[in-house]
């Protein structure tokens, strides 16, 4: 596990969370699915846990990404790429 963190800059938990939120971002922009469905689809137990994690990672609520469409997605993806 130490080698993974040295190579990626992430703990295993953080990397898995990163992947789940990335998948959620795709769902938010590319589908009309309910936010609760997206939260469960990417492995969160509740919408509130998903929303809090998303907001912590990207600085915006998942609903704002959906409302902002493609333009807001560019901002969020820029933050995502700097995390790697």
Secondary structure, DSSP 4 states (H G I P E B T S, - for coil): -HHHHHHHSS-HHHHHHHHHHHHHHHHHHH----HHHHHHHTT-S-HHHHHHHHHHHHSS-HHHHHHHHHHHHHHHHHHHHHH-
